[in-house]
Amino acid sequence: MRISELSRATGVAIPTVKYYLREGLLARGNATAPNQADYVAAHAHRLHLIRVLREVGGLSIGRVAAVLAAIDDASLPRHELFGVAQRALAPPSAGSASAQVTLAEAEIDLFLADLGWEVSAEAPARRSLAEALVALRKLGRDCGAEVFLPHAQAAGHIAEQEVSGVGAEGDRAAAVEKLVVGTVVFEAALVALRRLAHEHYSGLRAALYTPGQ
C-alpha cells in the first residue's frame, strides 16, 4: 500500500507517518520509485502500537523509541524488556529525592520485602510509592507503608495474572509486545476502573445515608 493508504488505514496523518520514518520509529517501506514506497501490514501494526504508546500510555517520542528498540532487540531478555517498559511509563524524575522521600523509600523497601516481592533498587515506582507516603503524611495522615497493603494485594493478584499470560515460549516479538502493550493499556484501564468503582460505591453509601441519623 502507498503511504496515503497506510495513513487512511491507521488514522495517522501522513506528516506524522513521515516524522516516525525520519525518527526511526517506523521502518522504511520497499522503494518502488525515487519518491515512492510500498508499505505492508507490519507497518500498519507498528503505527497502531505507536499510537497506543503515545495516546494511551502518554509516552514521549523518546520513550516510545526506547520501548520499540527494546522490543526489536532479540537479545534482550523478556524480564529486562519489562523493566524498559516500566521505566518508560514512570513520570519524569524531578531530580534528587528529598530527605523525607529518601527515608520513606527505606520504609517502602521493608514493606516490599514483607510482601516477598523482589524489586530492583532502580525501579522508578519505588520513589513514586515513597512520594505518595510522604504526601499522605503532609496531609495529616499518621500512617506507615502498610496503608498500601490492600492495594498491594490487589495489584499482586492482577500482575501475577498478566505476567503469567505471556508465555515463555513461542513468537518472541508477539510475546514481548503483548507484555508492553498490556503494561500500558491495563494500567490505564485499572485507573479508570478504580474511579468508576469509587463512583459506584460512593453512590451506594449516599443512598443508605439518612440526614440527621
N, C-alpha and C positions, 0 to 999 in steps of 0.2 A: 504494500500500500504506500501511497505518497504521503508526505508529511501532512498535507491537508486532511487526508483521510485518517491519519493517526490522530490528529487533533480532534476531529469530529468524534472518533470512536472513544476517546478518553476524556473529552471535555477540557483538555489542556490547550490553552491558546498557543498558536504557532510561535509567537515570540518567546513564550515560556519554554516550549519544547526546544527551540534553538539555544536558549540560555542553558538548559540542562545538558544539551550536547556539548556546548563550549566548556561547561564546568566538569564534564566527565561523569555526570550522574547517569547519563543515558548513552549507550553505545551507538556509534555511528551506524547508519544504515548501509546497505550494499549499494555502492555507487552505480548508477545506470547511465549517467551523463555528467558533464562537468559540474552542473549545479543541481543535480537531482539524485535522489537515493531512494531505495526501496526498504520499507520497514515491515516487520513481521509481528506475529502475536506476542513474541517475547518483549518487544519494545513497548507494546501497549500494556503488558503486565507490569513492566518496570515503572511506567508512568503512573499506573494505579497505586503501586507500592509507594512511590514518592509522594503522591497526594495524601495517602494515609499518614505517612510520617509527618508531613507538613501540616495538614489540616486537622487531623485528629490528635496527633502527638504534639503539635505545636513546635516541632524541631526547626532550628535554623538550617540554612543551606549547609553550613559547615558540619553540623551534627548529622544531617542526613547523609552527607558524603562519607562521614566516618562509619556510619552504620552500614551503608551499601558496600563500602570497601571491606568491612568485616565479613559481610555475607558472601562476597565474591572470593574471599581468601580461603581456599580449600584446605590450607594447612592449619587454620585457626581452630582449636578445639571448641566444641559447642558451648562448654561452660564459659570459656573466655569470651565467646561471642555474646553470650547472655550478659556478661559484665559490660561489654561495649554498649549494648542497648540500654542497660541500666544507667550508665554514666551519661549517655546522650539524653535520657529523659530527665535527669536531675536538673533542678534550677541552677542558673549560673551562680558561681561562687561569689560571695560578697567580700572575699578577702579572708584575712586571718580570723579565726574564731575568737570571740570574746572569752574572758576568763570564766564567765558563767556557763557559756556553752561548752567550753573545754571540760569543766567539772561535770556537766550534765552528760557529756559523751562517755565519761568513765562509768556513770550510772547506767547508761544505755548498754554499754558493753557487758556489765554484770547482768542486766536484765536479759540480754540476748543469750548469754551463757546459761542462765537458768532455764531458758526455753530449749536449750540444746541446739541452738542454731549456730552454724559455723559461717561467719561472715567476714569478708575481707576488711582490714582496717582502712582501706581506701574507699569503701563503699559510700557513695555520697549520701545515701539515705540515713546513715548513722548520724551525720550532722543535722539533717532535716528533723529527725526524731528528737535529737537533743534540743534543737531550737524550739520545737513545739513544747517540750517540757519546760524550758525557760519561760516561754510565753505564758503558759498556764500559771506559773508561779508569780509572774509580774502582775497578773490579773487577780492575784489573791488566793489562788488555789494552793493549799498546803498538801502537795502530793509528790509521790516519787514515780519512778518509771513504771511501777505496777499499775498505774492508772491506764496504761495502754494494753493491759493483759487481754481484755475481751476482744479488742481489735486485732491483737497479735494472734490469738487463737483462730479467729475467723480468717485472717489473712493467710495463716499457715495452712489451713484446710484448702483454701482456694488455690494457693500457689502449688501445693502438692498435686492437686488435680490437673492444673495447667501444665506443669513440667512433665508429669507422667504421660500426658497426651502427646508429647513429642518423642517419637521412637528413637532409639539409639542406632537403629539400622535403617537402610533404605536410602532414598534420594536425599543427600545432604542439603542441597540447595532448597528443596521444598521444606525440609525439617527445620532448618535454621530460620527460613523466612517465616514459618509458622510461629516459631518462638518469638521472633522480634515483633511481628505484627500482633501476636497475642499480648505481648507486653504493653504495646501502645494502645490497642483497641480496648482490651479488657480493663486496663487501668482507668480509661475514660468511662467505660461502662460501669465500673464499680463505684466511682464517684457519683455518677448520675443516679444509680440505683439507691445509694445511701441517702441522697437528697430526696428522692421520691418516697423512700421509706419513712424519712423524718416527717414529710408532709402527711403521710397516711396515719402514722401513729399519733402525731400531734392532733389530727382531726378526731381520732378516736377518743383521746383524752378530753378534748374540748366538748365532745358530745356527752361525756359522762359527768362533766363538771356542772354543778348547780351553784350559782352565785349565792353567797350567804351561808353555805354549808362547809 
